[in-house]
Amino acid sequence: MKIYKITDDDNKSRLDRWIRRNICEIPQSLIEKNIRKGNIKVNNKKEKSSYKLKKNDSILIHNINFAANKHKKKTEVYTATKKDLSQSKNLIVENNENFVVVNKPAGIAVQSGTKSRKNILDILKSKSEFEGFTPYSVHRIDKDTTGILIVAKNRKYAQLFTSLFRLRKIHKTYLGITVGVLKNSKGTIKDDLIYTENNKSITVAAITNYLVLNSNNNYSFLKLNPITGRKHQLRKQLLMHGCPILGDSKYRFSETKKIKKNNLMLHAYRINFSINKKKFSYQIDPPNEFVNMLKEKYLKTF
């Protein structure tokens, strides 16, 4: 018999999800079977797989030899190099016991993926600010987008931020340089975006408020406030409205000239939210590459 004590970090987690996360990635049917047989109990009682765990609950696992799924692909953890840690000296702009605010550079993903092993979360694990903590991703910005990224330091705040994003209680502002000029100096663009999941097409609504800060006959400098949070929302919408983001190698007109790799002219500039009636507001100015591009395209800086 093995006994596990639930900490603050796993408070309100479902029993079945806790087992898959902490014990072994096993089928739901096997979890249900062992709960029925009494091999998995909470506080020495049978509970449903959907039972929400509480701090100090005791999970008893009896007479089970869980074996890891040999066919499951393992995600390789990226080990931060000395160079990574040196370059990330100014990565964290706010650090407290529950979350950090990161100034994400271009060319690095938030999480490890099939196309990129180097990522922000694995680098944070090696930094002193995360000693005794685990970094949790609560939202994403694209690999080549710069600017504000929030990373939670415990599961409680990861769930809190996820809820705030879902309820649209977190307000984000982006800055972007686009090829072309929008019809109006400010407004709201609403579009249906199509995504493919499990070989099926899914259509979702995307809403973004925008303000043209400056423009000329060829380029525009925009402030963008996404209301919804769809994947690649700003990049897709602006292309649909004839103004792709400068430097975008995916969502662009075929004849649009590419600029230097990783120089997507999109920057996560500001974020605002409230927790327990306390207001939080963070702002990070765009990098030099962004400011230099404004000057190069004869657009006024702000």
Residue frames as qw, qx, qy, qz and C-alpha x, y, z in Angstrom:
[[0.000, 0.887, 0.461, 0.000, 0.00, 0.00, 0.00],
 [0.397, 0.125, -0.003, 0.909, 1.18, 3.50, -0.84],
 [0.103, -0.830, -0.488, 0.248, -0.24, 6.66, 0.72],
 [0.353, 0.320, 0.167, 0.863, -0.02, 10.11, -0.88],
 [0.124, -0.655, -0.455, 0.590, -0.87, 13.36, 0.89],
 [0.320, 0.737, 0.405, 0.436, -2.53, 16.12, -1.13],
 [0.364, -0.307, -0.135, 0.869, -0.86, 19.52, -0.92],
 [0.200, 0.689, 0.174, -0.675, -2.05, 23.01, -1.87],
 [0.044, 0.403, -0.616, -0.675, -0.69, 22.47, -5.37],
 [0.145, -0.118, -0.912, -0.365, -3.20, 19.68, -6.11],
 [0.220, 0.360, 0.615, -0.666, -6.17, 21.15, -4.27],
 [0.566, 0.522, 0.192, -0.609, -9.39, 20.84, -6.35],
 [0.225, 0.382, -0.782, -0.437, -7.78, 18.47, -8.85],
 [0.889, 0.010, -0.140, -0.435, -9.89, 15.55, -10.08],
 [0.749, -0.391, 0.535, -0.027, -8.86, 12.17, -8.65],
 [0.879, 0.319, 0.306, 0.178, -8.41, 10.54, -12.07],
 [0.435, 0.847, -0.132, 0.274, -6.34, 13.43, -13.40],
 [0.367, -0.788, 0.473, -0.144, -4.17, 13.43, -10.29],
 [0.867, -0.145, 0.471, 0.078, -3.46, 9.70, -10.80],
 [0.769, 0.548, 0.176, 0.278, -2.46, 10.21, -14.44],
 [0.177, 0.916, -0.210, 0.292, -0.33, 13.21, -13.56],
 [0.305, -0.734, 0.540, -0.276, 1.44, 11.80, -10.50],
 [0.762, -0.218, 0.602, -0.095, 1.29, 8.00, -10.69],
 [0.379, -0.062, 0.792, 0.475, 1.05, 6.80, -14.27],
 [0.426, 0.297, -0.271, -0.811, -0.58, 7.64, -17.61],
 [0.169, 0.094, 0.981, 0.011, -3.17, 4.84, -17.61],
 [0.208, -0.354, -0.646, -0.643, -6.58, 4.37, -19.29],
 [0.431, -0.298, 0.190, -0.830, -9.66, 5.77, -17.58],
 [0.849, -0.141, -0.376, -0.344, -11.21, 2.28, -17.60],
 [0.680, 0.051, -0.613, 0.400, -8.34, 0.93, -15.46],
 [0.015, -0.234, 0.424, -0.875, -8.75, 3.76, -12.96],
 [0.656, -0.219, -0.063, -0.720, -12.51, 3.11, -12.71],
 [0.840, -0.044, -0.536, -0.072, -11.94, -0.64, -12.28],
 [0.512, 0.075, -0.616, 0.594, -9.49, -0.19, -9.43],
 [0.262, -0.252, 0.269, -0.892, -11.76, 2.34, -7.72],
 [0.795, -0.179, -0.253, -0.522, -14.62, -0.22, -7.84],
 [0.822, -0.011, -0.542, 0.174, -12.36, -2.95, -6.43],
 [0.567, -0.822, -0.049, 0.004, -11.30, -0.67, -3.60],
 [0.805, 0.014, -0.001, 0.593, -7.67, -0.50, -4.70],
 [0.229, 0.323, -0.008, 0.918, -7.87, 3.29, -4.90],
 [0.333, -0.747, -0.569, 0.087, -9.39, 5.15, -1.97],
 [0.119, 0.576, -0.134, 0.798, -9.47, 8.69, -0.63],
 [0.325, -0.417, 0.479, -0.701, -9.31, 9.01, 3.16],
 [0.153, -0.054, 0.974, -0.161, -9.95, 5.25, 3.27],
 [0.548, 0.468, 0.501, -0.478, -13.27, 5.69, 1.38],
 [0.461, 0.310, 0.668, 0.495, -14.31, 4.89, -2.17],
 [0.159, 0.681, 0.095, -0.709, -14.77, 8.07, -4.20],
 [0.710, 0.645, 0.282, 0.005, -15.73, 8.65, -7.84],
 [0.690, 0.126, 0.204, 0.683, -13.00, 9.32, -10.36],
 [0.138, 0.718, 0.220, 0.646, -14.38, 12.87, -10.68],
 [0.558, -0.732, -0.311, 0.235, -13.94, 13.53, -6.94],
 [0.231, 0.843, -0.167, 0.457, -12.31, 16.92, -6.33],
 [0.721, -0.115, -0.456, 0.509, -9.33, 16.48, -4.03],
 [0.277, -0.933, -0.031, -0.229, -8.83, 18.69, -0.99],
 [0.199, 0.663, -0.586, 0.422, -5.69, 19.72, 0.82],
 [0.304, -0.389, 0.761, -0.421, -4.55, 17.03, 3.31],
 [0.924, 0.109, -0.004, -0.368, -6.63, 14.29, 1.66],
 [0.376, -0.442, 0.805, 0.119, -4.89, 10.91, 1.77],
 [0.778, 0.365, -0.312, -0.405, -4.92, 8.80, -1.39],
 [0.607, -0.335, 0.718, -0.056, -4.42, 5.11, -0.71],
 [0.682, 0.456, -0.453, -0.348, -3.28, 2.93, -3.58],
 [0.638, -0.334, 0.664, -0.204, -3.33, -0.77, -2.72],
 [0.693, 0.044, 0.714, 0.093, -2.16, -3.87, -4.58],
 [0.618, 0.771, 0.142, -0.058, -1.55, -2.13, -7.91],
 [0.576, -0.338, 0.398, 0.629, 1.63, -2.27, -9.94],
 [0.447, 0.844, 0.120, -0.273, 1.16, 0.53, -12.46],
 [0.658, -0.053, 0.440, 0.609, 3.35, 0.22, -15.53],
 [0.102, 0.615, -0.133, -0.770, 4.12, 3.20, -17.72],
 [0.748, 0.590, 0.255, -0.166, 2.72, 3.24, -21.23],
 [0.625, -0.260, 0.473, 0.564, 5.66, 2.12, -23.35],
 [0.438, 0.499, 0.549, 0.507, 4.10, 3.51, -26.50],
 [0.050, -0.961, -0.248, 0.115, 3.59, 7.01, -25.14],
 [0.556, 0.563, -0.085, 0.606, 5.97, 9.56, -26.62],
 [0.541, -0.595, -0.274, 0.528, 8.09, 11.18, -23.95],
 [0.197, 0.954, 0.037, 0.223, 8.57, 14.93, -24.06],
 [0.727, 0.067, -0.243, 0.638, 12.26, 15.64, -23.74],
 [0.311, -0.904, -0.161, 0.244, 13.14, 18.24, -21.17],
 [0.511, 0.714, -0.122, 0.463, 15.44, 20.94, -22.46],
 [0.681, -0.493, -0.187, 0.508, 18.46, 21.55, -20.22],
 [0.113, 0.993, 0.005, 0.029, 19.32, 25.22, -20.08],
 [0.759, 0.245, -0.146, 0.586, 22.93, 26.00, -20.99],
 [0.420, -0.468, -0.197, 0.753, 25.16, 28.58, -19.31],
 [0.107, 0.090, 0.360, 0.922, 24.60, 30.78, -22.35],
 [0.286, -0.587, -0.643, -0.402, 20.80, 30.46, -21.97],
 [0.488, -0.678, -0.450, 0.317, 20.99, 31.46, -18.31],
 [0.368, -0.278, 0.040, 0.886, 23.32, 34.34, -19.08],
 [0.021, -0.238, -0.479, -0.845, 21.06, 35.64, -21.85],
 [0.394, -0.604, -0.628, -0.291, 17.98, 35.23, -19.66],
 [0.333, -0.108, -0.479, 0.805, 19.33, 37.54, -16.93],
 [0.212, 0.136, 0.137, -0.958, 16.63, 40.13, -17.69],
 [0.236, -0.226, -0.852, -0.410, 13.98, 37.58, -18.66],
 [0.329, -0.610, -0.708, 0.137, 11.91, 38.02, -15.47],
 [0.060, 0.470, 0.002, 0.881, 10.52, 41.50, -14.85],
 [0.556, -0.450, 0.200, -0.669, 8.22, 40.60, -11.93],
 [0.537, 0.048, -0.835, 0.115, 8.62, 37.78, -9.42],
 [0.500, -0.417, 0.360, -0.668, 6.40, 36.89, -6.47],
 [0.375, -0.204, 0.874, -0.231, 5.42, 33.70, -4.65],
 [0.658, 0.362, 0.583, -0.310, 2.64, 32.84, -7.11],
 [0.706, 0.618, 0.304, 0.164, 3.70, 33.95, -10.59],
 [0.400, -0.404, 0.270, 0.777, 6.34, 35.67, -12.69],
 [0.503, 0.823, 0.138, -0.226, 6.02, 38.09, -15.58],
 [0.689, -0.144, 0.462, 0.540, 8.46, 37.29, -18.36],
 [0.298, 0.767, -0.213, -0.526, 9.78, 39.51, -21.16],
 [0.842, 0.126, 0.504, 0.145, 9.83, 36.85, -23.88],
 [0.054, -0.559, 0.497, 0.661, 12.39, 37.33, -26.65],
 [0.748, 0.457, -0.181, -0.447, 11.74, 36.39, -30.28],
 [0.551, 0.464, -0.688, -0.090, 12.67, 32.97, -31.59],
 [0.079, 0.146, -0.918, 0.361, 11.94, 30.89, -28.50],
 [0.515, -0.382, -0.635, -0.431, 8.81, 28.84, -27.82],
 [0.515, -0.546, 0.274, -0.601, 6.88, 28.93, -24.55],
 [0.831, -0.235, 0.466, -0.191, 6.74, 25.12, -24.31],
 [0.241, -0.339, 0.836, 0.358, 8.72, 22.27, -25.83],
 [0.761, 0.431, 0.170, -0.453, 7.27, 20.94, -29.08],
 [0.893, 0.208, 0.344, 0.201, 8.04, 18.76, -32.06],
 [0.564, 0.720, 0.044, 0.401, 9.77, 21.61, -33.89],
 [0.119, 0.722, -0.357, 0.580, 11.55, 23.27, -30.97],
 [0.711, -0.281, -0.572, 0.298, 13.10, 21.78, -27.85],
 [0.288, 0.006, -0.316, 0.904, 14.44, 25.03, -26.43],
 [0.268, -0.687, -0.523, -0.428, 11.63, 26.73, -24.51],
 [0.161, -0.644, 0.222, -0.714, 10.88, 29.29, -21.82],
 [0.809, -0.487, -0.010, -0.329, 9.43, 26.87, -19.23],
 [0.937, -0.055, -0.173, 0.299, 12.46, 24.59, -19.17],
 [0.407, 0.477, -0.250, 0.738, 14.83, 27.57, -18.91],
 [0.406, -0.652, 0.111, -0.631, 12.80, 28.95, -15.99],
 [0.923, -0.333, -0.188, -0.038, 13.18, 25.64, -14.14],
 [0.778, 0.089, -0.224, 0.581, 16.92, 26.29, -13.96],
 [0.097, 0.623, -0.114, 0.768, 16.61, 29.84, -12.62],
 [0.193, 0.010, -0.703, 0.685, 16.89, 30.74, -8.94],
 [0.421, -0.076, 0.095, -0.899, 13.41, 32.35, -8.98],
 [0.820, -0.045, -0.318, -0.474, 11.92, 28.88, -9.49],
 [0.271, 0.245, -0.868, 0.335, 13.89, 27.03, -6.84],
 [0.147, 0.170, 0.823, -0.521, 11.27, 24.93, -5.03],
 [0.524, 0.482, 0.238, -0.660, 8.60, 25.87, -7.63],
 [0.492, 0.207, 0.761, 0.369, 7.31, 24.46, -10.90],
 [0.153, 0.292, -0.212, -0.920, 6.58, 26.74, -13.89],
 [0.401, 0.467, 0.784, -0.082, 3.04, 26.39, -15.28],
 [0.061, 0.091, 0.463, 0.880, 2.00, 27.78, -18.63],
 [0.222, 0.520, 0.633, -0.529, -1.28, 29.73, -18.35],
 [0.543, 0.784, 0.151, -0.261, -1.32, 31.27, -21.84],
 [0.725, -0.008, 0.404, 0.558, 0.87, 31.26, -24.91],
 [0.293, 0.848, -0.121, -0.425, 2.35, 33.72, -27.30],
 [0.881, 0.469, -0.034, 0.055, 3.84, 32.65, -30.60],
 [0.845, -0.147, 0.056, 0.511, 7.49, 31.67, -30.87],
 [0.471, 0.276, 0.144, 0.826, 8.47, 34.81, -32.80],
 [0.221, -0.844, -0.243, -0.424, 6.24, 37.21, -30.84],
 [0.376, 0.200, -0.512, 0.746, 7.98, 39.27, -28.15],
 [0.298, -0.499, 0.050, -0.812, 6.75, 40.69, -24.88],
 [0.449, -0.345, 0.528, -0.633, 4.71, 39.89, -21.82],
 [0.679, -0.056, -0.710, -0.179, 4.18, 36.30, -20.75],
 [0.557, -0.517, 0.386, -0.523, 2.73, 35.19, -17.39],
 [0.620, 0.119, -0.774, 0.046, 3.98, 31.93, -15.86],
 [0.700, -0.599, 0.015, -0.388, 2.39, 30.55, -12.67],
 [0.131, 0.529, -0.779, 0.309, 4.55, 29.06, -9.91],
 [0.267, 0.001, 0.892, -0.364, 1.95, 26.67, -8.48],
 [0.003, 0.322, 0.881, 0.346, -1.10, 24.75, -9.66],
 [0.006, -0.683, -0.591, 0.429, -3.54, 26.93, -7.69],
 [0.070, 0.685, -0.078, -0.721, -2.54, 30.08, -9.57],
 [0.057, -0.107, 0.793, 0.598, -2.28, 28.17, -12.85],
 [0.026, 0.512, 0.854, 0.085, -5.95, 27.23, -12.48],
 [0.015, -0.748, -0.344, 0.568, -6.84, 30.77, -11.38],
 [0.004, 0.501, -0.386, -0.775, -5.18, 32.38, -14.41],
 [0.053, 0.131, 0.887, 0.439, -6.74, 29.80, -16.74],
 [0.027, 0.666, 0.726, -0.168, -10.18, 30.73, -15.37],
 [0.021, -0.727, -0.079, 0.682, -9.49, 34.46, -15.68],
 [0.025, -0.272, 0.635, 0.723, -8.45, 34.03, -19.32],
 [0.031, 0.341, 0.906, 0.248, -11.52, 31.91, -20.05],
 [0.035, -0.766, -0.580, 0.275, -13.81, 34.53, -18.45],
 [0.381, 0.646, 0.185, 0.635, -12.01, 37.32, -20.39],
 [0.438, -0.883, -0.141, 0.091, -10.95, 39.00, -17.15],
 [0.578, -0.426, 0.280, 0.637, -7.39, 39.45, -18.37],
 [0.434, 0.880, 0.140, -0.131, -6.92, 42.30, -20.83],
 [0.687, -0.190, 0.364, 0.599, -3.99, 42.24, -23.25],
 [0.323, 0.901, -0.035, -0.289, -2.61, 44.91, -25.55],
 [0.776, 0.030, 0.383, 0.501, -0.33, 44.18, -28.49],
 [0.138, 0.791, -0.225, -0.552, 1.64, 46.44, -30.79],
 [0.747, 0.191, 0.573, 0.277, 2.05, 45.47, -34.43],
 [0.090, 0.563, -0.378, -0.729, 3.52, 46.78, -37.66],
 [0.695, 0.377, 0.608, -0.070, 1.49, 45.74, -40.69],
 [0.214, -0.035, 0.596, 0.773, 1.90, 45.83, -44.44],
 [0.097, -0.516, -0.658, -0.541, -0.93, 47.99, -45.77],
 [0.132, -0.090, 0.293, -0.943, -3.52, 50.33, -44.25],
 [0.059, 0.448, 0.872, -0.187, -6.88, 49.50, -42.64],
 [0.047, 0.642, 0.522, 0.560, -9.97, 51.36, -43.86],
 [0.359, -0.866, -0.174, -0.302, -10.71, 53.06, -40.52],
 [0.165, 0.650, -0.524, 0.526, -8.38, 54.59, -37.94],
 [0.202, -0.189, 0.828, -0.488, -10.00, 52.54, -35.18],
 [0.740, -0.018, -0.251, -0.623, -12.65, 49.89, -34.84],
 [0.642, -0.220, 0.698, -0.229, -13.47, 46.25, -34.13],
 [0.481, 0.323, -0.691, -0.433, -12.83, 43.36, -36.50],
 [0.717, -0.084, 0.578, -0.380, -14.96, 40.25, -36.15],
 [0.482, 0.418, -0.673, -0.374, -14.19, 37.11, -38.12],
 [0.955, -0.121, 0.182, -0.202, -14.91, 33.39, -38.23],
 [0.063, 0.654, -0.748, -0.092, -11.62, 31.50, -38.06],
 [0.955, 0.080, -0.168, -0.230, -11.35, 27.90, -39.22],
 [0.198, -0.595, 0.772, -0.103, -9.13, 25.37, -37.46],
 [0.792, 0.121, -0.551, -0.233, -8.60, 21.67, -38.06],
 [0.368, -0.440, 0.714, -0.402, -8.79, 19.28, -35.10],
 [0.531, -0.004, 0.841, -0.103, -8.80, 15.50, -35.46],
 [0.183, 0.116, 0.766, 0.605, -9.33, 15.88, -39.21],
 [0.030, 0.757, 0.651, 0.036, -12.45, 18.00, -38.63],
 [0.191, 0.408, 0.071, 0.890, -12.90, 21.67, -39.45],
 [0.287, -0.658, -0.582, 0.381, -13.98, 23.85, -36.53],
 [0.155, 0.620, 0.186, 0.746, -15.20, 27.43, -36.93],
 [0.415, -0.584, -0.478, 0.508, -14.83, 29.88, -34.04],
 [0.096, 0.949, 0.196, 0.228, -15.51, 33.60, -33.68],
 [0.615, -0.121, -0.138, 0.767, -12.57, 35.99, -33.26],
 [0.034, -0.951, -0.265, -0.155, -12.94, 39.60, -32.05],
 [0.611, -0.143, -0.086, 0.774, -10.21, 42.25, -31.90],
 [0.020, 0.972, 0.179, -0.151, -10.32, 45.99, -31.17],
 [0.692, 0.108, 0.135, 0.701, -7.70, 48.06, -32.93],
 [0.011, -0.954, -0.069, 0.292, -6.35, 51.61, -33.10],
 [0.712, 0.496, 0.042, 0.496, -4.08, 52.94, -35.85],
 [0.489, -0.700, -0.059, 0.518, -1.28, 54.81, -34.08],
 [0.040, 0.703, -0.362, -0.612, 0.40, 55.88, -37.31],
 [0.754, 0.308, 0.559, 0.158, 0.37, 54.94, -40.99],
 [0.066, 0.545, -0.403, -0.732, 1.62, 55.88, -44.43],
 [0.681, 0.363, -0.294, -0.564, 0.76, 54.57, -47.88],
 [0.617, 0.302, -0.724, -0.069, 2.53, 51.25, -47.31],
 [0.470, -0.057, -0.793, 0.383, 2.67, 50.41, -43.60],
 [0.475, -0.684, -0.143, -0.534, 0.72, 50.85, -40.36],
 [0.201, 0.195, -0.754, 0.595, 1.57, 50.90, -36.67],
 [0.591, -0.434, -0.435, -0.523, -1.32, 49.40, -34.68],
 [0.244, -0.243, 0.729, -0.591, -2.46, 48.92, -31.11],
 [0.593, -0.088, -0.687, -0.410, -4.42, 45.66, -30.84],
 [0.398, -0.230, 0.641, -0.614, -6.71, 44.43, -28.06],
 [0.408, -0.054, -0.855, -0.315, -7.87, 40.84, -28.65],
 [0.621, -0.287, 0.213, -0.697, -11.20, 40.14, -26.94],
 [0.990, -0.031, 0.023, -0.137, -11.14, 36.44, -27.75],
 [0.316, -0.689, 0.639, 0.134, -8.03, 34.30, -27.48],
 [0.935, 0.325, 0.114, -0.090, -7.81, 32.16, -30.62],
 [0.741, -0.233, 0.386, 0.497, -4.62, 30.57, -31.89],
 [0.387, 0.034, 0.410, 0.825, -2.74, 32.99, -34.17],
 [0.157, 0.776, 0.582, -0.182, -5.80, 35.28, -33.92],
 [0.003, 0.838, -0.062, -0.542, -4.14, 38.62, -34.64],
 [0.212, -0.358, 0.701, 0.579, -1.99, 37.25, -37.44],
 [0.246, 0.356, 0.866, 0.251, -4.94, 35.53, -39.14],
 [0.137, 0.817, 0.496, -0.259, -7.37, 38.41, -38.77],
 [0.041, -0.767, 0.197, 0.609, -5.03, 41.09, -40.05],
 [0.202, -0.136, 0.793, 0.559, -4.21, 39.00, -43.12],
 [0.200, 0.549, 0.808, 0.074, -7.95, 38.53, -43.74],
 [0.072, 0.913, 0.294, -0.274, -8.37, 42.32, -43.65],
 [0.619, 0.721, 0.048, 0.306, -5.54, 42.92, -46.09],
 [0.016, -0.872, 0.374, -0.316, -2.89, 44.01, -43.59],
 [0.921, -0.117, -0.318, 0.193, -0.61, 41.09, -42.67],
 [0.515, -0.823, 0.163, 0.175, 1.89, 41.63, -39.88],
 [0.398, 0.797, -0.453, 0.022, 5.32, 42.57, -41.17],
 [0.009, -0.531, 0.831, -0.162, 7.77, 39.67, -40.97],
 [0.769, -0.014, 0.516, -0.377, 5.08, 36.95, -40.75],
 [0.036, 0.357, -0.841, -0.406, 6.36, 34.00, -42.77],
 [0.167, 0.251, 0.953, -0.024, 3.05, 32.09, -42.53],
 [0.193, 0.766, 0.590, -0.167, 0.14, 34.51, -42.68],
 [0.096, -0.589, 0.237, 0.766, 1.21, 36.79, -45.51],
 [0.687, 0.658, 0.002, -0.309, 0.63, 37.56, -49.16],
 [0.921, 0.083, 0.221, 0.309, 2.79, 35.36, -51.38],
 [0.534, 0.653, 0.015, 0.536, 4.44, 38.39, -52.93],
 [0.366, -0.916, 0.094, -0.136, 5.19, 40.05, -49.57],
 [0.506, 0.568, -0.544, 0.354, 8.91, 40.34, -49.08],
 [0.810, -0.455, -0.327, 0.176, 10.25, 38.41, -46.09],
 [0.028, -0.866, 0.379, -0.325, 12.43, 40.16, -43.56],
 [0.173, 0.462, -0.818, 0.297, 15.06, 38.68, -41.26],
 [0.616, -0.237, -0.750, -0.055, 14.11, 35.40, -39.59],
 [0.417, -0.423, -0.650, 0.474, 12.40, 35.72, -36.18],
 [0.058, -0.116, -0.102, 0.986, 11.53, 39.37, -36.84],
 [0.125, -0.621, -0.728, -0.262, 7.77, 39.11, -36.57],
 [0.047, 0.269, -0.149, 0.950, 6.67, 42.66, -35.83],
 [0.608, -0.556, -0.389, -0.413, 4.19, 41.72, -33.11],
 [0.259, 0.253, -0.633, 0.684, 4.79, 42.60, -29.46],
 [0.500, -0.623, -0.601, -0.022, 2.76, 41.76, -26.33],
 [0.185, 0.557, -0.151, 0.795, 2.90, 45.24, -24.79],
 [0.274, -0.312, 0.435, -0.799, 0.60, 45.40, -21.78],
 [0.480, -0.289, -0.819, -0.125, -1.51, 43.14, -19.54],
 [0.289, -0.318, 0.333, -0.839, -4.10, 44.05, -16.87],
 [0.608, -0.303, -0.709, -0.187, -6.04, 41.89, -14.42],
 [0.400, -0.554, 0.347, -0.643, -7.37, 41.77, -10.85],
 [0.610, -0.092, -0.779, 0.114, -6.99, 39.07, -8.19],
 [0.432, -0.543, -0.614, 0.377, -8.97, 39.36, -4.95],
 [0.004, 0.961, 0.274, -0.024, -9.78, 42.99, -5.82],
 [0.408, -0.662, 0.299, 0.553, -6.08, 43.82, -6.18],
 [0.634, 0.763, 0.020, -0.125, -5.22, 45.31, -9.56],
 [0.650, -0.324, 0.463, 0.507, -2.15, 44.21, -11.50],
 [0.546, 0.830, 0.050, -0.097, -0.77, 46.01, -14.54],
 [0.635, -0.377, 0.438, 0.512, 2.44, 45.28, -16.43],
 [0.532, 0.836, 0.009, -0.132, 3.94, 46.96, -19.47],
 [0.674, -0.304, 0.437, 0.512, 7.03, 46.06, -21.48],
 [0.290, 0.769, -0.220, -0.526, 8.34, 48.31, -24.24],
 [0.914, 0.405, 0.039, -0.010, 9.05, 46.64, -27.60],
 [0.767, -0.290, 0.257, 0.512, 12.62, 45.53, -28.38],
 [0.123, -0.612, 0.312, 0.716, 15.10, 47.59, -30.40],
 [0.233, 0.078, 0.814, 0.527, 14.36, 45.58, -33.56],
 [0.110, 0.715, 0.690, 0.006, 10.73, 46.69, -33.39],
 [0.082, -0.862, -0.106, 0.489, 11.57, 50.36, -32.78],
 [0.239, -0.419, 0.553, 0.679, 14.18, 50.33, -35.56],
 [0.240, 0.340, 0.823, 0.387, 11.64, 48.85, -37.97],
 [0.071, 0.853, 0.460, -0.237, 9.22, 51.70, -37.18],
 [0.121, -0.762, 0.223, 0.596, 11.93, 54.18, -38.11],
 [0.301, -0.146, 0.761, 0.556, 12.89, 52.23, -41.22],
 [0.152, 0.516, 0.788, 0.301, 9.28, 52.27, -42.45],
 [0.022, 0.263, 0.052, 0.963, 8.92, 56.00, -41.64],
 [0.501, -0.624, -0.545, -0.251, 6.37, 55.40, -38.88],
 [0.155, -0.684, 0.320, -0.637, 6.24, 57.58, -35.78],
 [0.433, -0.066, -0.818, 0.373, 7.24, 55.95, -32.54],
 [0.447, -0.726, -0.417, -0.316, 5.05, 56.43, -29.49]]
